[in-house]
Amino acid sequence: MTTRARDTLPTHDVLNQPPERGDIDLWTSDPVLQGCVNRAKGRVDPLAAYGRALGTAQTQEAARDANRNAPELRLFDTGGRRLDEVRFHPAYHQLILLSQSAGYAALPWDSQPGGHATHAAMVYMASQIEPGHCCPLTMTYAAVPVLKADANIAQRWVPKLTAHTYDPAIQPIAQKHGATLGMAMTEKQGGSDIRANTTTAVRDGDQWRLRGHKWFCSAPMSDGFLTLAQAPGGLTCFLVPRWLEGERNAIHLMRLKDKLGNRANASAEIEYHDALAYQLGDEGAGIRTILEMVHHTRLDTAMAPAGLMRAALSSAHHWVCHRSAFQRRLIDQPLMCAVLSDLILDWEGALTLGMRVAQAFDGQTPENRAFARISVALAKFLNNKRCPVVVVEAMEVLGGMGYVEDTPLPLLYREAPLNGIWEGSGNVICLDILRTLAREPLASEVLQAELEIARGTDRAYDAALQAYRAQWPGLPSEPEARWFAERTALLLTASLLLRNAPSAVADGFIATRLTGDNGRVPGSVRGLDTDALLARLG
C-alpha cells in the first residue's frame, strides 16, 4: 500500500492538481487500438501482457531515468587502449529487455499470422512510454529480411535477432543469447543521396575490409551494422560485426550526436578502419538490398507518431478532467472540448491508417505487397506531419506544467519531429510516392481500389474523391508532390474511418480534413460530436 503524499503544507494546501496517474494499462485503456488490432488480425495475448507491463509506474519511472541519464561515450580504458563503447543507464537495458522479451523484433518472423500487425501495435505502445529504446529494436526487426540474402549469415544471425531476450554483453555473435542490429548509411557529403557514399570496400579472402566515415550511426552498441560501401562492382551492402573472436572490430566511435530528443538512445559518428565485413546481396546492388530494411523501418516510423499523439492526448485528458478554471472543470468548457476533439481525429486517423498498413505487411499476395509499399510511405508522411501539431497543442492544454519535465510532454515534444526525418524526410518520401506509382501499376491499382471501397457511403467523401481525381488525372508535377501526398493520405484515412470507425469520427474527419469549412489551427472547427470523440480516449 502506497502512503499518500502530503497535501497540507505549511504555507498552503495543495488543491486543484490532478492526482498521480500510477499504473496505466496501455492495452485495456485503449479501445481504439483493440479494434484496429482485431481488424488487422494481430495477436491479443502478447499485446495485453506488453501493454500492462509497459504502463506500470515502475516502467514509467525507468523511462524517466533512461532519458535523464544520457549515454556516455567511453573511447579508452585507463591504460589508453581503445574501447569504443557507449555506457547506458541500467534503465535503458531494462526497457530493451522488456520489449525484446515481449517479442518486439521476433513476432513478425515466427511464421504465425498477424506478426507485423502485432509488432506495429507494440511500437505504438512503446512510443508512449520511452521512444528512444525503440530505435535499436526497430532496426533489429527490419534487418531480418535483409540478412536472408545470405543463407550462411542468416543461419548465424537471425536466431539471435529474433530471440525473446536481450544480451548486452560484449561478445561475438556465436556467444550471445540475443543480439541487436543497427544501420550506418549516411555520410557527410550525401545525406539521403546514398549513391554519393565514399566508404570503400576491399576484398580480403571471403570477407571484405571497409574504410570510411559514417555521419550517422544509430545505436552504436548494436552487435552489427548494415552499411553501404563502394566495392569494385559498385555500391554494395555489407554486414559489419561489432565484436570478433578475441578482438574488437576496427569500428571507431568518433563522437555521440548531441540530439534534440531520443535521449535514451545513442547516435554516433563512426569510422571504419579496415573493419571486417560480410557481403549481403549482389555486388553493386547495395541500394536494392538495403531498401528491404528501409521498407520495414518505415512501418515503425508511421506507427510511432500515433503512439506519441496518444500519449500527449492521454496526459492532456487526465489534466482537464481534474483541473478547474473560472469555476468550471476544463473538460466541461466547450472550447477545450473542441480543441481536444479535433486532435483526437488526428490520433485515431493515424492509428487506423498505420494498422491497416501493418495488416498489408502481413499479407502474402502481390496486391498486399504493392499496397504495403505505397501505403507505408503515405502513412509515414501524413502521420509525422500531424504529430508535432498534436503534441504542442496537448502541451498547451497543461499550460506552464506542460513545459516542465515533471510531465511527459517535453519528452514527447522533443520526439515529435524525429520519425518524419528518419528514413527519409518529407520531400524524399513524397518523391518516393511518385516513383512507386509511376513504376508499379499494381501499387496504383490497389491504392485506387482502397479509396473506391468507401465511395457511396458518404456524399462529402465522394465529392472530395471526385475532386481529387479531377485535379490529378495522372501523377502531379514535382512541386505538387506534397499536396498530392497529403490529399491521398487523407482520403485513404477517411476511407478506412468510414468503414471502421463510429460516425462521429468518420464524419468529423471528413468535415474537417476533406472540406474547406474550418480554420487552420486545431479547434477551429464546428459541428463535432465532442462527447463521442472524447470517449474514444477510453
C-alpha positions as CSV (number, residue, x, y, z in Angstrom):
1,M,0.0,0.0,0.0
2,T,1.4,3.4,-1.0
3,T,1.4,6.2,1.6
4,R,-0.2,9.3,0.2
5,A,2.0,12.3,-0.4
6,R,1.3,15.2,1.9
7,D,-1.0,17.8,0.5
8,T,-1.3,20.1,3.6
9,L,1.9,22.2,3.6
10,P,3.0,25.0,6.0
11,T,2.1,27.8,3.6
12,H,-0.9,26.3,1.6
13,D,-2.9,23.3,0.8
14,V,-2.4,21.5,-2.5
15,L,-5.6,22.0,-4.4
16,N,-6.8,21.8,-8.0
17,Q,-4.0,19.5,-9.0
18,P,-4.5,16.2,-10.9
19,P,-3.6,13.0,-8.9
20,E,-0.7,10.9,-9.9
21,R,-1.7,8.6,-12.7
22,G,0.0,5.5,-11.3
23,D,-0.2,2.3,-13.4
24,I,-1.7,2.7,-16.8
25,D,-2.7,-0.4,-18.8
26,L,-1.9,0.7,-22.3
27,W,-3.9,-2.1,-23.8
28,T,-7.2,-2.2,-21.8
29,S,-7.4,1.6,-21.7
30,D,-7.3,2.0,-25.5
31,P,-10.4,0.6,-27.2
32,V,-9.4,2.2,-30.5
33,L,-6.2,0.2,-30.5
34,Q,-8.0,-3.0,-29.7
35,G,-10.4,-2.5,-32.6
36,C,-7.5,-1.9,-35.0
37,V,-5.6,-4.9,-33.8
38,N,-8.7,-7.1,-34.2
39,R,-9.3,-5.9,-37.8
40,A,-5.6,-6.5,-38.6
41,K,-5.7,-9.9,-37.0
42,G,-3.0,-9.1,-34.6
43,R,-2.3,-11.2,-31.5
44,V,-4.1,-10.1,-28.4
45,D,-2.4,-12.1,-25.7
46,P,1.2,-10.7,-26.1
47,L,-0.2,-7.2,-26.6
48,A,-2.3,-7.4,-23.5
49,A,0.7,-8.5,-21.4
50,Y,3.0,-6.0,-23.0
51,G,0.6,-3.1,-22.5
52,R,0.2,-4.0,-18.9
53,A,3.9,-4.2,-18.2
54,L,4.8,-1.0,-20.1
55,G,2.3,1.1,-18.3
56,T,3.3,0.3,-14.7
57,A,4.5,3.2,-12.6
58,Q,7.8,1.3,-12.2
59,T,8.3,1.2,-16.0
60,Q,7.3,4.8,-16.4
61,E,10.0,5.7,-13.8
62,A,12.6,3.7,-15.7
63,A,11.7,5.6,-18.8
64,R,12.3,8.9,-17.0
65,D,15.7,7.6,-15.7
66,A,16.8,6.5,-19.1
67,N,16.1,9.9,-20.5
68,R,17.6,11.9,-17.6
69,N,20.8,9.9,-17.7
70,A,22.3,10.3,-21.1
71,P,24.5,7.6,-22.7
72,E,28.2,8.2,-22.2
73,L,31.0,7.6,-24.7
74,R,34.0,5.6,-23.4
75,L,36.7,5.7,-26.0
76,F,39.7,4.4,-24.0
77,D,40.3,2.4,-20.8
78,T,42.6,3.7,-18.1
79,G,45.7,2.5,-19.9
80,G,44.8,4.2,-23.2
81,R,43.6,1.1,-25.0
82,R,40.6,1.7,-27.3
83,L,37.2,0.7,-26.0
84,D,34.8,2.5,-28.4
85,E,31.9,1.8,-26.2
86,V,28.8,3.6,-25.0
87,R,27.6,3.1,-21.4
88,F,23.9,3.4,-20.7
89,H,21.9,3.8,-17.6
90,P,20.6,0.4,-16.3
91,A,17.0,1.6,-17.0
92,Y,17.8,1.7,-20.8
93,H,18.7,-2.0,-20.7
94,Q,15.7,-2.8,-18.5
95,L,13.4,-1.3,-21.2
96,I,15.0,-3.1,-24.1
97,L,14.8,-6.4,-22.2
98,L,11.1,-5.8,-21.5
99,S,10.4,-5.1,-25.2
100,Q,12.5,-7.9,-26.6
101,S,11.1,-10.4,-24.2
102,A,7.6,-9.5,-25.4
103,G,8.6,-10.2,-29.0
104,Y,9.0,-6.7,-30.4
105,A,11.6,-7.8,-33.0
106,A,10.7,-11.5,-33.1
107,L,7.0,-11.9,-33.6
108,P,6.8,-10.8,-37.3
109,W,9.2,-13.6,-38.3
110,D,7.9,-16.6,-36.4
111,S,5.6,-17.8,-39.2
112,Q,2.5,-17.2,-37.1
113,P,-0.3,-14.9,-38.5
114,G,-0.5,-11.3,-37.6
115,G,3.1,-10.8,-36.7
116,H,3.7,-7.4,-38.3
117,A,0.4,-6.1,-37.0
118,T,1.3,-7.2,-33.5
119,H,4.7,-5.6,-33.8
120,A,3.2,-2.4,-35.1
121,A,0.9,-2.2,-32.0
122,M,3.9,-2.8,-29.8
123,V,5.8,0.1,-31.5
124,Y,2.7,2.3,-30.8
125,M,2.6,1.4,-27.1
126,A,6.3,1.6,-26.5
127,S,6.5,5.0,-28.1
128,Q,4.0,6.2,-25.4
129,I,6.4,5.4,-22.6
130,E,10.0,5.7,-23.9
131,P,10.6,6.0,-27.7
132,G,14.4,6.0,-27.5
133,H,14.8,2.3,-26.8
134,C,12.7,1.5,-29.9
135,C,15.5,2.6,-32.3
136,P,17.8,-0.5,-32.0
137,L,14.8,-2.8,-31.8
138,T,13.2,-1.4,-34.9
139,M,16.4,-1.8,-36.8
140,T,16.8,-5.4,-35.5
141,Y,13.3,-6.2,-36.6
142,A,13.8,-4.6,-40.0
143,A,17.2,-6.3,-40.7
144,V,15.9,-9.8,-40.7
145,P,14.7,-10.0,-44.3
146,V,18.0,-8.4,-45.5
147,L,20.2,-11.0,-43.8
148,K,18.2,-13.7,-45.5
149,A,20.0,-12.6,-48.7
150,D,22.8,-14.9,-47.5
151,A,21.9,-18.3,-46.1
152,N,25.1,-18.7,-44.0
153,I,24.8,-15.2,-42.4
154,A,21.1,-15.7,-41.8
155,Q,21.8,-19.1,-40.1
156,R,24.2,-17.4,-37.6
157,W,22.4,-14.1,-37.0
158,V,18.7,-14.4,-37.4
159,P,18.1,-16.7,-34.4
160,K,19.9,-14.2,-32.2
161,L,18.0,-11.2,-33.6
162,T,14.6,-13.0,-33.1
163,A,15.3,-14.3,-29.6
164,H,12.9,-13.3,-26.9
165,T,15.7,-11.9,-24.8
166,Y,18.4,-9.2,-24.7
167,D,22.1,-9.7,-24.2
168,P,24.2,-6.5,-24.0
169,A,27.4,-8.5,-23.4
170,I,30.5,-7.6,-25.4
171,Q,30.9,-10.9,-27.2
172,P,30.9,-12.2,-30.8
173,I,27.6,-13.3,-32.1
174,A,28.2,-17.0,-31.6
175,Q,28.4,-16.5,-27.8
176,K,25.3,-14.3,-27.4
177,H,21.9,-15.3,-26.3
178,G,20.3,-12.4,-28.2
179,A,21.5,-9.7,-30.5
180,T,20.6,-6.3,-31.9
181,L,21.5,-4.9,-35.3
182,G,22.0,-1.3,-36.3
183,M,22.5,0.6,-39.6
184,A,25.1,3.1,-40.8
185,M,24.4,4.5,-44.2
186,T,24.6,8.3,-44.1
187,E,27.8,10.2,-45.0
188,K,28.6,13.9,-44.7
189,Q,28.6,14.7,-48.3
190,G,25.4,12.8,-49.3
191,G,22.8,12.6,-46.7
192,S,19.8,10.9,-48.3
193,D,21.8,10.6,-51.5
194,I,23.5,7.4,-50.5
195,R,24.8,6.9,-54.1
196,A,27.3,9.6,-53.2
197,N,28.8,7.4,-50.4
198,T,32.6,7.2,-50.5
199,T,33.3,4.4,-47.9
200,T,35.4,1.8,-49.7
201,A,35.3,-2.0,-49.6
202,V,38.3,-4.1,-50.5
203,R,38.1,-7.9,-50.7
204,D,40.0,-9.9,-48.1
205,G,39.6,-13.6,-48.9
206,D,35.9,-14.5,-48.4
207,Q,35.3,-11.3,-46.5
208,W,35.8,-7.6,-47.1
209,R,37.5,-4.7,-45.4
210,L,35.7,-1.3,-45.1
211,R,37.3,2.1,-44.7
212,G,35.4,5.3,-44.4
213,H,33.4,7.7,-42.2
214,K,29.6,7.4,-41.4
215,W,27.9,10.6,-40.3
216,F,25.0,8.9,-38.5
217,C,25.1,5.5,-36.9
218,S,22.1,4.9,-34.6
219,A,22.5,2.5,-31.7
220,P,26.3,2.2,-32.0
221,M,26.4,-0.6,-29.3
222,S,24.5,-2.9,-31.6
223,D,26.1,-6.3,-32.4
224,G,26.5,-5.4,-36.0
225,F,25.6,-2.8,-38.6
226,L,24.2,-3.0,-42.1
227,T,26.2,-0.5,-44.1
228,L,26.9,0.6,-47.7
229,A,30.3,0.9,-49.3
230,Q,31.8,1.2,-52.7
231,A,33.1,-2.1,-53.9
232,P,34.8,-2.6,-57.3
233,G,31.4,-3.5,-58.8
234,G,29.6,-0.6,-57.3
235,L,27.7,0.3,-54.1
236,T,27.2,-2.8,-52.1
237,C,25.5,-3.8,-48.8
238,F,27.6,-5.3,-46.0
239,L,27.1,-6.7,-42.5
240,V,29.8,-5.3,-40.2
241,P,30.0,-7.3,-36.9
242,R,30.7,-5.2,-33.8
243,W,32.7,-7.9,-32.0
244,L,35.1,-10.5,-33.4
245,E,36.6,-13.6,-31.8
246,G,39.1,-12.3,-29.3
247,E,39.1,-8.8,-30.5
248,R,37.0,-5.7,-31.4
249,N,36.3,-5.0,-35.0
250,A,38.0,-1.8,-36.3
251,I,35.0,0.4,-35.8
252,H,36.0,3.7,-34.1
253,L,33.3,5.8,-32.4
254,M,34.2,9.4,-33.1
255,R,31.6,11.2,-31.0
256,L,28.0,11.0,-29.9
257,K,25.5,13.2,-31.6
258,D,24.0,15.9,-29.3
259,K,20.4,15.4,-30.3
260,L,17.2,17.3,-29.6
261,G,15.4,14.2,-28.4
262,N,15.7,10.4,-28.4
263,R,18.0,11.0,-25.5
264,A,18.0,7.5,-24.0
265,N,19.4,6.1,-27.3
266,A,22.9,6.9,-28.5
267,S,23.6,8.0,-32.1
268,A,27.2,8.4,-33.2
269,E,29.6,9.3,-35.9
270,I,31.8,6.2,-36.6
271,E,34.8,5.3,-38.8
272,Y,35.7,2.0,-40.3
273,H,39.4,1.4,-40.2
274,D,39.6,-1.6,-42.4
275,A,36.8,-3.2,-40.5
276,L,35.9,-6.8,-41.3
277,A,32.6,-7.1,-43.2
278,Y,30.4,-9.7,-44.9
279,Q,28.8,-9.0,-48.3
280,L,25.0,-9.1,-48.5
281,G,23.3,-9.4,-51.8
282,D,25.0,-8.9,-55.2
283,E,28.0,-6.6,-55.6
284,G,26.7,-3.3,-56.9
285,A,23.1,-3.9,-55.7
286,G,23.6,-2.3,-52.3
287,I,20.6,0.1,-52.5
288,R,18.2,-2.6,-53.7
289,T,19.4,-4.9,-50.9
290,I,19.2,-2.5,-48.0
291,L,15.8,-1.0,-49.2
292,E,14.2,-4.0,-47.7
293,M,15.3,-2.8,-44.3
294,V,14.2,0.7,-45.0
295,H,10.8,-0.5,-46.1
296,H,10.3,-2.2,-42.7
297,T,11.6,0.6,-40.6
298,R,9.1,2.9,-42.4
299,L,6.3,0.9,-40.8
300,D,7.6,1.8,-37.4
301,T,8.1,5.5,-38.3
302,A,4.4,5.5,-39.4
303,M,3.3,3.9,-36.1
304,A,5.4,5.8,-33.6
305,P,3.8,9.2,-34.2
306,A,0.4,7.7,-33.5
307,G,1.8,6.5,-30.1
308,L,3.3,9.9,-29.4
309,M,-0.1,11.5,-30.1
310,R,-1.9,9.1,-27.9
311,A,0.4,9.7,-25.0
312,A,0.1,13.5,-25.4
313,L,-3.7,13.4,-25.6
314,S,-3.9,11.0,-22.7
315,S,-1.9,13.3,-20.5
316,A,-4.0,16.3,-21.6
317,H,-7.2,14.5,-21.0
318,H,-6.2,13.5,-17.5
319,W,-5.3,17.1,-16.8
320,V,-8.6,18.6,-18.0
321,C,-10.6,16.0,-16.1
322,H,-9.0,17.0,-12.8
323,R,-8.3,20.7,-13.2
324,S,-10.7,23.6,-12.9
325,A,-10.6,27.2,-14.0
326,F,-13.1,30.0,-13.7
327,Q,-15.4,27.8,-11.5
328,R,-15.6,25.1,-14.2
329,R,-13.7,21.9,-14.9
330,L,-11.7,22.3,-18.0
331,I,-13.3,19.2,-19.5
332,D,-16.7,21.0,-19.2
333,Q,-15.6,24.0,-21.2
334,P,-16.8,23.9,-24.8
335,L,-13.7,25.4,-26.4
336,M,-11.4,22.9,-24.6
337,C,-13.6,20.1,-25.9
338,A,-13.4,21.4,-29.4
339,V,-9.6,21.5,-29.3
340,L,-9.2,18.0,-27.9
341,S,-11.8,16.5,-30.2
342,D,-10.1,18.0,-33.2
343,L,-6.8,16.5,-32.1
344,I,-8.4,13.1,-31.4
345,L,-9.3,12.9,-35.1
346,D,-5.6,13.2,-36.0
347,W,-4.6,10.5,-33.5
348,E,-7.4,8.0,-34.4
349,G,-6.8,8.6,-38.1
350,A,-3.0,8.0,-37.7
351,L,-3.6,4.8,-35.7
352,T,-6.2,3.4,-38.1
353,L,-4.0,4.1,-41.1
354,G,-0.9,2.7,-39.6
355,M,-2.5,-0.5,-38.5
356,R,-4.0,-1.0,-42.0
357,V,-0.5,-0.7,-43.4
358,A,0.7,-3.3,-40.9
359,Q,-2.0,-5.6,-42.0
360,A,-0.7,-5.3,-45.6
361,F,2.8,-6.2,-44.4
362,D,1.4,-9.5,-43.1
363,G,-0.2,-10.2,-46.5
364,Q,1.4,-12.6,-48.9
365,T,-0.2,-11.7,-52.2
366,P,1.3,-9.3,-54.8
367,E,-1.6,-7.0,-54.1
368,N,-0.7,-6.9,-50.4
369,R,2.9,-6.2,-51.1
370,A,2.1,-3.5,-53.5
371,F,-0.3,-1.8,-51.1
372,A,2.3,-2.1,-48.3
373,R,4.9,-0.3,-50.4
374,I,2.7,2.7,-51.3
375,S,0.6,3.0,-48.1
376,V,3.6,2.9,-45.7
377,A,5.0,6.0,-47.4
378,L,1.7,7.8,-47.3
379,A,1.2,6.9,-43.6
380,K,4.8,8.0,-42.7
381,F,4.3,11.3,-44.4
382,L,0.9,12.3,-43.0
383,N,1.2,10.9,-39.5
384,N,4.5,12.6,-38.9
385,K,3.2,16.0,-40.3
386,R,0.3,15.9,-37.8
387,C,2.3,14.6,-34.8
388,P,4.1,17.8,-33.8
389,V,0.9,19.8,-34.1
390,V,-1.0,17.4,-31.8
391,V,1.8,17.3,-29.2
392,V,2.4,21.0,-29.0
393,E,-1.4,21.6,-28.6
394,A,-1.6,19.0,-25.9
395,M,1.4,20.7,-24.2
396,E,-0.5,24.0,-24.2
397,V,-3.5,22.3,-22.6
398,L,-1.4,21.8,-19.5
399,G,-0.2,25.4,-19.5
400,G,3.1,26.0,-17.8
401,M,3.2,22.5,-16.5
402,G,3.3,21.2,-20.0
403,Y,6.6,22.8,-20.4
404,V,8.1,21.2,-17.3
405,E,10.0,17.9,-17.3
406,D,7.8,16.6,-14.4
407,T,5.2,15.9,-17.1
408,P,5.7,13.6,-20.2
409,L,5.1,16.5,-22.6
410,P,8.6,17.8,-23.0
411,L,9.9,14.3,-23.9
412,L,7.0,13.9,-26.4
413,Y,7.6,17.3,-27.9
414,R,11.3,16.6,-28.5
415,E,10.5,13.3,-30.1
416,A,7.6,14.5,-32.3
417,P,9.8,15.6,-35.3
418,L,12.1,12.6,-35.3
419,N,10.2,10.0,-37.3
420,G,9.5,12.4,-40.0
421,I,13.2,12.9,-40.5
422,W,14.5,9.4,-40.0
423,E,14.5,7.1,-43.0
424,G,13.6,9.8,-45.5
425,S,12.4,13.3,-44.7
426,G,9.1,14.7,-46.2
427,N,10.4,15.6,-49.6
428,V,12.2,12.2,-50.0
429,I,9.0,10.3,-49.1
430,C,6.8,12.3,-51.4
431,L,9.2,11.8,-54.4
432,D,9.3,8.1,-53.5
433,I,5.5,8.0,-53.6
434,L,5.5,9.4,-57.1
435,R,8.2,7.0,-58.2
436,T,6.3,4.0,-56.8
437,L,3.1,5.0,-58.5
438,A,4.9,5.6,-61.8
439,R,6.9,2.4,-61.8
440,E,4.4,0.0,-60.2
441,P,1.0,-0.1,-61.9
442,L,-0.2,-2.6,-59.3
443,A,0.5,-0.1,-56.5
444,S,-1.6,2.5,-58.2
445,E,-4.4,-0.1,-58.8
446,V,-4.6,-1.3,-55.2
447,L,-4.5,2.2,-53.8
448,Q,-7.3,3.4,-56.0
449,A,-9.3,0.3,-55.1
450,E,-8.8,1.1,-51.4
451,L,-10.2,4.6,-52.0
452,E,-13.0,3.2,-54.1
453,I,-14.3,0.8,-51.4
454,A,-15.8,3.7,-49.3
455,R,-17.4,5.5,-52.3
456,G,-21.1,5.7,-52.0
457,T,-21.2,5.7,-48.2
458,D,-20.7,9.5,-47.6
459,R,-21.5,12.3,-50.1
460,A,-18.8,14.6,-48.8
461,Y,-16.2,11.8,-49.2
462,D,-17.5,11.1,-52.7
463,A,-17.2,14.8,-53.7
464,A,-13.7,15.0,-52.3
465,L,-12.6,11.9,-54.1
466,Q,-14.1,13.2,-57.4
467,A,-12.3,16.5,-57.0
468,Y,-9.0,14.7,-56.2
469,R,-9.2,12.6,-59.4
470,A,-10.2,15.7,-61.5
471,Q,-7.3,17.6,-60.1
472,W,-4.8,14.8,-60.7
473,P,-6.0,12.5,-63.5
474,G,-2.3,11.4,-63.7
475,L,0.6,12.0,-61.4
476,P,1.4,15.6,-60.3
477,S,4.4,17.6,-61.2
478,E,7.2,17.6,-58.6
479,P,6.3,20.9,-57.0
480,E,2.8,19.5,-56.1
481,A,4.2,16.3,-54.6
482,R,3.5,17.2,-51.0
483,W,0.0,18.4,-51.8
484,F,-0.7,15.2,-53.7
485,A,0.7,13.0,-50.9
486,E,-1.2,14.8,-48.2
487,R,-4.5,14.6,-50.1
488,T,-4.0,10.9,-51.0
489,A,-3.2,10.0,-47.4
490,L,-6.2,12.0,-46.1
491,L,-8.5,10.2,-48.5
492,L,-7.1,6.8,-47.6
493,T,-7.5,7.6,-43.9
494,A,-11.1,8.8,-44.5
495,S,-11.9,5.7,-46.4
496,L,-10.7,3.5,-43.6
497,L,-12.6,5.5,-40.9
498,L,-15.8,5.4,-42.9
499,R,-15.6,1.6,-42.9
500,N,-14.4,1.0,-39.4
501,A,-14.9,4.0,-37.0
502,P,-18.1,5.4,-35.5
503,S,-19.8,8.1,-37.5
504,A,-18.7,10.8,-35.0
505,V,-15.1,10.0,-36.0
506,A,-15.5,9.4,-39.7
507,D,-17.9,12.4,-40.3
508,G,-15.8,14.7,-38.2
509,F,-12.6,13.7,-40.0
510,I,-14.2,14.3,-43.5
511,A,-15.7,17.6,-42.4
512,T,-12.5,19.0,-41.0
513,R,-9.9,17.4,-43.3
514,L,-11.5,17.0,-46.7
515,T,-13.8,20.0,-46.8
516,G,-12.8,23.7,-46.5
517,D,-15.3,24.7,-43.8
518,N,-12.9,25.0,-40.9
519,G,-9.9,27.0,-39.8
520,R,-6.2,26.1,-40.0
521,V,-5.4,25.7,-36.3
522,P,-6.6,22.9,-34.1
523,G,-10.0,23.6,-32.5
524,S,-11.1,26.0,-35.2
525,V,-14.0,23.7,-36.2
526,R,-17.7,23.4,-35.7
527,G,-20.2,20.6,-35.6
528,L,-18.1,17.9,-34.0
529,D,-19.7,15.4,-31.6
530,T,-17.3,16.2,-28.8
531,D,-18.8,13.8,-26.3
532,A,-18.4,10.9,-28.6
533,L,-14.9,11.9,-29.7
534,L,-13.6,12.4,-26.1
535,A,-15.0,8.9,-25.3
536,R,-12.5,7.5,-27.8
537,L,-9.7,8.2,-25.4
538,G,-11.0,5.4,-23.2
